[in-house]
Amino acid sequence: MAKNNGQTLFLHTDKKRLELINQNRNYYFLIGYCLILIMIGLFNEPITSLWAGMLRILTSPSNLLTDYIELGTFGSAFVNSGLLTLISVLLAKKEKIPINGPMIAALFTVSGCSFFGKNLYNSIPIIIGGLCYAKIVRKPFSQFIVVSLFGSALSPIISYLTFGLSLPLVFSIPLGCSVGIFIGLILPPLASHILTFHQGFSLYNVGFTSGLIAMMFTGILRMFGWKIEGKNLVSTAYHTKLLFFLLFLFLILFFVGFIVNHFSLKGLKDISKTSGKLITDFISIAGVGATMMNMALMGLLLVGYTQISHSTLNGPIVGAILSAVGFSAFGNHIFNSLPLLVSVFLTAQLSSVFEVNQTTVVLAGIFGTGLAPIAGYYGITFGLIAGFLHMSLVTNVSYLHGGLNLYNNGFSTGFVAAVMVPLLDNILQIRKVKQHARKR
């Protein structure tokens, strides 16, 4: 009996050690990704140019659409993304958070949006606010870190209050940071409550929450006479460089995932069978290797979409692709995302207002995959309808928050899901009742 107990203890200890090794490996992968971004930035231009670009990024109001590649420099945008993502990864490691689907989605969204709105100055106060909330409710910060990282969608509010209102910096810096901390405080309780609004059928739950908060802040500022209008600052000179970067990244991601998965495609089928509805963690369903391959395949699909659209790659489009790739660990796969891409593309083709190669239209297609659970759960037809509704709505809701919510598409997908899901549930329920009546 004693021998059996000793054997059980040994197996348990061995399992714990293996889990720790795997977690450390996952963190090293993420740190490696951050270092690639930083090195691309450092080796692209002189330090003086890099520093000047970083300074312009840090002191910009940063509301949509502000392409950091155009505002700063190519290198400074990559360094900004790499540094901010690295800080987020190290913070998660310090809190001993296991790398799962939600964490991957949060980290890649931070990385992506750091090309067009997030920077070291405007993101940290929101995370501090999340830390303060954890202290107030006496719970570990590890429970709220994902929401805090997603919550940096509202980073432009901090930058706009600091640099966009022409106030003296001695007043505007404390004002911006205080508001940022306040946003970090209110996000966790709001995000958990608003999940019920769309019932998990919009992957960008915090994007919808952030849109509501940004809408209120924008309304308050406009009430006191401040004009808040969106920008349209995008780069056009770096398409080829960005294309090579994305292709290199996704091919490496697939290859590493294939190795981690023991040179097998096992698990991809399990991922493709899911609807993607929140909360669907592909790492727990199929493992890290299969999830990495799914992320790579989604990335290649989205790059293909931009090429079919004949769009020019820039900071916002690259950021959108990286964000959607992150959510490919947490809901997106090719089969539930493709109907949304097709729908947005066809809607733009038929429209007399939009062009398929416009940055805003391409962003609507890529971020429209946040409605992938509708296609995965209710079917392709309703996925196509969801994409059409998203395309019609997304360009109108941006006025409500003046570009102060980086997840503008997440704001739109929340509304679309909230309208469609109750109607679809009702239709399906009526259909079931009729089928049951026929059987009788």
C-alpha positions as CSV (number, residue, x, y, z in Angstrom):
1,M,0.0,0.0,0.0
2,A,2.8,2.3,1.0
3,K,4.5,1.5,-2.3
4,N,1.4,2.4,-4.3
5,N,1.1,5.7,-2.4
6,G,4.7,6.5,-3.2
7,Q,4.2,5.7,-6.9
8,T,1.1,8.0,-7.0
9,L,3.0,10.8,-5.4
10,F,5.8,10.4,-7.9
11,L,3.4,10.4,-10.9
12,H,1.7,13.5,-9.5
13,T,5.0,15.4,-9.0
14,D,6.1,14.3,-12.5
15,K,2.9,15.6,-14.0
16,K,3.3,19.0,-12.2
17,R,6.9,19.3,-13.4
18,L,5.8,18.6,-17.0
19,E,3.0,21.2,-16.8
20,L,5.6,23.8,-15.5
21,I,8.0,23.0,-18.3
22,N,5.2,23.4,-20.9
23,Q,4.1,26.7,-19.4
24,N,7.7,28.0,-19.4
25,R,8.0,26.9,-23.1
26,N,4.8,28.8,-24.0
27,Y,6.1,31.9,-22.3
28,Y,9.4,31.6,-24.2
29,F,7.5,31.4,-27.5
30,L,5.7,34.6,-26.6
31,I,8.9,36.4,-25.5
32,G,10.6,35.2,-28.7
33,Y,7.7,36.8,-30.7
34,C,8.2,40.1,-28.8
35,L,11.9,40.1,-29.4
36,I,11.4,39.5,-33.2
37,L,9.2,42.7,-33.3
38,I,11.8,44.7,-31.4
39,M,14.7,43.5,-33.5
40,I,12.8,44.3,-36.8
41,G,12.4,47.8,-35.4
42,L,16.0,48.2,-34.3
43,F,17.6,46.9,-37.5
44,N,15.4,49.0,-39.8
45,E,16.7,52.5,-39.1
46,P,19.1,54.6,-37.0
47,I,18.5,55.0,-33.3
48,T,18.0,58.8,-33.7
49,S,15.2,58.2,-36.2
50,L,13.7,55.5,-34.0
51,W,13.7,57.7,-30.9
52,A,12.1,60.6,-32.8
53,G,9.4,58.3,-34.1
54,M,8.8,56.8,-30.6
55,L,8.4,60.4,-29.2
56,R,5.8,61.2,-31.8
57,I,3.9,58.0,-31.0
58,L,4.0,58.7,-27.2
59,T,2.7,62.3,-27.6
60,S,0.0,61.7,-30.2
61,P,-3.8,61.9,-29.3
62,S,-3.9,58.4,-30.9
63,N,-7.6,58.2,-31.8
64,L,-8.7,56.2,-34.8
65,L,-7.2,55.8,-37.3
66,T,-3.7,56.8,-36.4
67,D,-1.2,54.6,-38.1
68,Y,1.9,54.6,-36.0
69,I,4.0,53.5,-39.0
70,E,3.0,56.8,-40.7
71,L,3.0,59.0,-37.6
72,G,6.3,57.7,-36.2
73,T,8.5,55.4,-38.4
74,F,8.4,51.8,-39.5
75,G,10.9,50.8,-36.9
76,S,9.4,52.8,-34.0
77,A,5.9,51.1,-34.6
78,F,7.5,47.7,-34.3
79,V,9.5,48.6,-31.2
80,N,6.4,50.1,-29.6
81,S,4.4,46.9,-30.3
82,G,7.3,44.6,-29.2
83,L,7.9,46.5,-25.9
84,L,4.2,46.8,-24.9
85,T,3.6,43.1,-25.7
86,L,6.8,42.1,-23.8
87,I,5.7,44.0,-20.7
88,S,2.3,42.4,-20.9
89,V,3.8,38.9,-21.2
90,L,6.2,39.5,-18.3
91,L,3.3,40.8,-16.2
92,A,1.3,37.6,-16.9
93,K,4.4,35.5,-16.1
94,K,4.8,37.4,-12.8
95,E,1.2,36.6,-11.9
96,K,1.8,32.9,-12.8
97,I,-1.1,32.9,-15.3
98,P,-1.2,29.7,-17.5
99,I,-1.1,30.5,-21.2
100,N,-4.6,29.7,-22.5
101,G,-6.9,30.9,-25.3
102,P,-8.1,34.2,-23.6
103,M,-4.5,35.2,-22.6
104,I,-3.2,34.5,-26.2
105,A,-6.1,36.6,-27.6
106,A,-5.4,39.5,-25.1
107,L,-1.6,39.5,-25.8
108,F,-2.0,39.5,-29.6
109,T,-4.6,42.2,-29.4
110,V,-2.2,44.3,-27.4
111,S,0.5,43.6,-30.0
112,G,-1.8,44.4,-33.0
113,C,-3.4,47.5,-31.6
114,S,0.1,48.8,-30.7
115,F,0.5,49.6,-34.4
116,F,-2.4,52.1,-34.3
117,G,-3.3,53.5,-30.9
118,K,-1.8,51.8,-27.9
119,N,1.6,52.9,-26.5
120,L,3.6,52.7,-23.3
121,Y,2.1,55.9,-21.9
122,N,-1.6,55.4,-22.6
123,S,-1.9,51.7,-21.7
124,I,-0.3,51.4,-18.3
125,P,-2.8,53.5,-16.3
126,I,-5.7,51.1,-17.4
127,I,-3.7,48.1,-16.1
128,I,-3.0,50.0,-12.9
129,G,-6.8,50.6,-12.6
130,G,-7.3,46.8,-13.0
131,L,-4.8,46.2,-10.2
132,C,-6.6,48.7,-7.9
133,Y,-9.9,46.9,-8.6
134,A,-8.3,43.6,-7.6
135,K,-7.1,45.2,-4.3
136,I,-10.6,46.7,-3.6
137,V,-12.5,43.4,-4.1
138,R,-9.6,41.4,-2.4
139,K,-9.1,39.0,-5.3
140,P,-5.9,38.1,-7.1
141,F,-5.0,40.4,-10.1
142,S,-4.6,37.2,-12.2
143,Q,-8.4,37.1,-12.4
144,F,-8.6,40.5,-14.1
145,I,-5.4,40.8,-16.1
146,V,-7.0,39.6,-19.3
147,V,-9.8,42.2,-19.1
148,S,-7.2,44.9,-18.2
149,L,-5.1,44.0,-21.3
150,F,-8.2,44.1,-23.5
151,G,-9.2,47.3,-21.7
152,S,-6.3,49.2,-23.3
153,A,-8.8,49.6,-26.2
154,L,-9.6,52.8,-24.4
155,S,-6.0,54.0,-24.4
156,P,-6.8,56.9,-26.8
157,I,-8.9,58.5,-24.1
158,I,-5.8,59.0,-22.0
159,S,-3.7,60.3,-24.9
160,Y,-6.5,62.6,-26.1
161,L,-7.0,64.1,-22.7
162,T,-3.2,64.6,-22.4
163,F,-2.3,65.8,-25.8
164,G,-5.5,66.5,-27.8
165,L,-7.2,69.2,-25.7
166,S,-4.3,71.8,-25.8
167,L,-4.2,71.9,-22.0
168,P,-0.9,72.5,-20.1
169,L,0.9,69.2,-19.5
170,V,1.0,69.9,-15.8
171,F,-2.8,69.5,-15.8
172,S,-3.3,67.2,-18.7
173,I,-0.9,64.4,-17.7
174,P,-2.5,63.8,-14.2
175,L,-6.0,64.2,-15.8
176,G,-5.3,61.6,-18.5
177,C,-3.7,59.1,-16.0
178,S,-6.4,59.5,-13.4
179,V,-9.1,58.9,-16.0
180,G,-7.1,55.8,-17.3
181,I,-7.0,54.4,-13.8
182,F,-10.7,55.0,-13.3
183,I,-11.4,53.2,-16.6
184,G,-9.4,50.2,-15.4
185,L,-11.4,50.2,-12.2
186,I,-14.8,50.0,-13.9
187,L,-14.0,47.7,-16.8
188,P,-14.0,44.3,-15.0
189,P,-17.5,44.5,-13.5
190,L,-19.0,46.0,-16.6
191,A,-17.4,43.4,-19.0
192,S,-18.6,40.5,-17.0
193,H,-22.2,41.9,-17.0
194,I,-22.3,42.9,-20.6
195,L,-21.4,39.4,-21.8
196,T,-25.0,38.5,-21.3
197,F,-26.0,41.3,-23.7
198,H,-24.8,39.4,-26.8
199,Q,-24.7,35.9,-25.1
200,G,-21.1,35.3,-26.1
201,F,-21.7,35.5,-29.8
202,S,-19.4,38.5,-30.3
203,L,-15.8,37.5,-29.5
204,Y,-14.9,41.1,-28.7
205,N,-16.8,41.4,-25.5
206,V,-14.5,44.0,-24.0
207,G,-14.6,45.9,-27.3
208,F,-18.4,46.4,-26.9
209,T,-17.9,47.4,-23.2
210,S,-15.2,49.8,-24.2
211,G,-17.4,51.3,-26.9
212,L,-20.1,52.2,-24.3
213,I,-17.5,53.8,-21.9
214,A,-15.9,55.7,-24.8
215,M,-19.3,56.9,-26.0
216,M,-20.1,58.4,-22.6
217,F,-16.7,60.1,-22.3
218,T,-17.0,61.5,-25.8
219,G,-20.5,62.8,-25.0
220,I,-19.2,64.5,-21.9
221,L,-16.4,66.2,-23.8
222,R,-18.6,67.3,-26.6
223,M,-21.1,68.7,-24.1
224,F,-18.4,71.1,-22.9
225,G,-17.5,72.3,-26.4
226,W,-14.5,70.0,-27.3
227,K,-14.7,68.6,-30.8
228,I,-13.7,65.0,-31.1
229,E,-13.3,63.7,-34.6
230,G,-11.7,60.6,-36.0
231,K,-8.5,60.7,-38.1
232,N,-7.5,58.9,-41.2
233,L,-3.7,58.8,-41.0
234,V,-2.4,55.6,-42.8
235,S,0.8,54.6,-44.4
236,T,1.1,53.4,-48.0
237,A,4.9,52.9,-48.5
238,Y,5.6,49.7,-46.6
239,H,3.2,47.1,-48.2
240,T,6.0,44.7,-49.3
241,K,7.9,44.8,-46.0
242,L,4.7,44.2,-44.0
243,L,3.6,41.4,-46.3
244,F,7.0,39.6,-45.9
245,F,6.8,40.1,-42.1
246,L,3.3,38.5,-41.9
247,L,4.1,35.6,-44.2
248,F,7.3,34.9,-42.3
249,L,5.5,35.1,-38.9
250,F,2.7,32.7,-39.9
251,L,4.9,30.2,-41.6
252,I,7.1,30.0,-38.6
253,L,4.1,29.8,-36.3
254,F,2.7,26.9,-38.3
255,F,6.1,25.1,-38.4
256,V,6.7,25.5,-34.6
257,G,3.1,24.4,-33.9
258,F,3.6,21.3,-36.1
259,I,6.7,20.4,-34.2
260,V,5.1,21.0,-30.8
261,N,2.1,18.8,-32.0
262,H,4.6,15.9,-32.6
263,F,4.6,16.4,-36.4
264,S,0.9,15.9,-36.6
265,L,-2.2,17.8,-37.7
266,K,-4.2,16.2,-34.9
267,G,-6.5,18.6,-33.1
268,L,-7.3,20.9,-36.0
269,K,-10.4,18.9,-36.8
270,D,-11.5,19.2,-33.2
271,I,-11.1,23.0,-33.4
272,S,-13.0,23.2,-36.7
273,K,-16.0,21.4,-35.1
274,T,-16.5,24.2,-32.5
275,S,-18.9,27.1,-32.9
276,G,-16.4,29.5,-31.3
277,K,-18.9,30.9,-28.9
278,L,-17.5,32.5,-25.8
279,I,-15.8,30.9,-23.9
280,T,-14.1,28.4,-26.3
281,D,-10.5,27.8,-25.4
282,F,-8.7,26.0,-28.2
283,I,-5.6,25.3,-26.1
284,S,-7.7,23.2,-23.6
285,I,-9.6,21.5,-26.5
286,A,-6.8,20.6,-28.8
287,G,-3.5,21.6,-27.2
288,V,-0.9,24.3,-27.9
289,G,0.5,22.9,-31.1
290,A,-2.8,22.6,-32.9
291,T,-3.8,26.0,-31.7
292,M,-0.6,27.5,-33.1
293,M,-1.3,25.9,-36.4
294,N,-4.9,27.2,-36.4
295,M,-3.6,30.7,-35.7
296,A,-1.2,30.4,-38.6
297,L,-3.9,29.2,-41.0
298,M,-6.2,32.1,-39.9
299,G,-3.3,34.5,-40.4
300,L,-2.6,33.2,-43.9
301,L,-6.4,33.4,-44.7
302,L,-6.5,37.0,-43.6
303,V,-3.4,38.0,-45.6
304,G,-5.0,36.3,-48.6
305,Y,-8.1,38.4,-48.0
306,T,-6.1,41.6,-48.1
307,Q,-4.4,40.5,-51.4
308,I,-7.8,39.6,-53.0
309,S,-9.1,43.0,-51.9
310,H,-6.0,44.7,-53.5
311,S,-5.5,46.7,-50.3
312,T,-2.3,48.3,-49.2
313,L,-1.0,46.8,-45.9
314,N,-0.5,49.4,-43.2
315,G,-0.4,49.6,-39.4
316,P,-4.1,49.3,-38.7
317,I,-4.5,46.3,-41.2
318,V,-1.5,44.5,-39.8
319,G,-2.8,45.2,-36.2
320,A,-6.2,43.8,-37.2
321,I,-4.7,40.6,-38.6
322,L,-2.6,40.1,-35.5
323,S,-5.6,40.7,-33.2
324,A,-7.8,38.2,-35.2
325,V,-4.9,35.7,-35.1
326,G,-4.9,36.0,-31.3
327,F,-8.6,35.2,-31.3
328,S,-7.8,32.1,-33.3
329,A,-6.8,30.6,-30.0
330,F,-10.2,31.7,-28.5
331,G,-13.0,31.2,-31.1
332,N,-11.9,31.9,-34.7
333,H,-11.1,29.2,-37.2
334,I,-11.3,29.1,-41.0
335,F,-14.7,27.5,-41.2
336,N,-16.6,29.9,-38.9
337,S,-14.7,33.0,-40.1
338,L,-14.8,32.7,-43.9
339,P,-18.5,33.5,-44.2
340,L,-18.0,36.8,-42.5
341,L,-15.1,37.7,-44.8
342,V,-17.0,36.7,-47.9
343,S,-20.1,38.7,-46.7
344,V,-18.2,41.9,-46.0
345,F,-16.3,41.6,-49.3
346,L,-19.6,41.1,-51.3
347,T,-21.4,43.9,-49.4
348,A,-18.6,46.3,-50.2
349,Q,-18.6,45.2,-53.9
350,L,-22.4,45.9,-54.1
351,S,-22.3,49.2,-52.2
352,S,-22.0,52.5,-54.1
353,V,-20.3,54.0,-51.0
354,F,-17.5,51.6,-50.2
355,E,-14.5,50.3,-52.1
356,V,-13.2,46.8,-51.2
357,N,-9.6,48.0,-50.9
358,Q,-10.4,50.9,-48.4
359,T,-8.6,50.5,-45.1
360,T,-11.9,50.8,-43.1
361,V,-13.6,48.1,-45.3
362,V,-10.7,45.7,-45.0
363,L,-10.7,46.3,-41.2
364,A,-14.4,45.6,-41.1
365,G,-13.8,42.3,-42.9
366,I,-11.0,41.2,-40.6
367,F,-12.6,42.3,-37.3
368,G,-16.0,41.2,-38.6
369,T,-14.7,37.7,-37.8
370,G,-15.6,38.6,-34.2
371,L,-19.1,37.4,-35.3
372,A,-17.7,34.0,-36.3
373,P,-19.7,32.2,-33.5
374,I,-22.9,33.1,-35.3
375,A,-21.8,31.3,-38.5
376,G,-20.4,28.4,-36.4
377,Y,-23.6,28.0,-34.3
378,Y,-26.4,29.0,-36.6
379,G,-24.9,28.2,-39.9
380,I,-23.2,29.9,-42.9
381,T,-26.4,31.7,-44.1
382,F,-26.8,33.6,-40.9
383,G,-23.0,34.2,-40.8
384,L,-23.4,36.0,-44.2
385,I,-26.3,38.1,-42.9
386,A,-24.2,39.0,-39.8
387,G,-21.4,40.2,-42.0
388,F,-23.8,42.3,-44.1
389,L,-25.2,43.9,-40.9
390,H,-21.8,44.5,-39.5
391,M,-20.6,46.3,-42.6
392,S,-23.7,48.5,-42.6
393,L,-23.2,49.4,-38.9
394,V,-19.5,49.7,-38.3
395,T,-18.9,52.9,-40.2
396,N,-21.7,54.7,-38.3
397,V,-20.9,53.8,-34.7
398,S,-17.4,55.4,-34.8
399,Y,-19.0,58.9,-34.5
400,L,-20.5,57.9,-31.2
401,H,-17.0,57.5,-29.6
402,G,-15.0,59.8,-31.9
403,G,-12.4,57.1,-32.4
404,L,-11.6,56.9,-28.7
405,N,-12.3,53.1,-28.7
406,L,-9.8,51.2,-30.7
407,Y,-12.1,48.2,-30.9
408,N,-14.7,50.1,-33.0
409,N,-15.5,46.9,-34.8
410,G,-16.0,45.1,-31.5
411,F,-18.5,47.8,-30.6
412,S,-20.4,47.1,-33.8
413,T,-20.3,43.2,-33.5
414,G,-21.8,43.5,-30.1
415,F,-24.8,45.3,-31.4
416,V,-25.2,42.9,-34.4
417,A,-25.0,39.8,-32.1
418,A,-27.4,41.4,-29.6
419,V,-30.0,41.9,-32.4
420,M,-29.5,38.6,-34.2
421,V,-29.2,36.1,-31.5
422,P,-32.6,36.5,-29.8
423,L,-34.3,36.5,-33.2
424,L,-32.4,33.4,-34.4
425,D,-33.2,31.6,-31.1
426,N,-36.8,32.4,-31.6
427,I,-36.9,31.2,-35.2
428,L,-35.2,28.0,-34.2
429,Q,-37.6,27.5,-31.3
430,I,-40.6,27.9,-33.6
431,R,-39.1,25.5,-36.1
432,K,-38.6,22.9,-33.4
433,V,-42.2,23.3,-32.2
434,K,-43.5,22.8,-35.8
435,Q,-41.3,19.7,-36.3
436,H,-42.5,18.3,-33.0
437,A,-46.1,19.0,-34.1
438,R,-45.6,17.2,-37.4
439,K,-44.2,14.1,-35.6
440,R,-47.3,14.0,-33.5
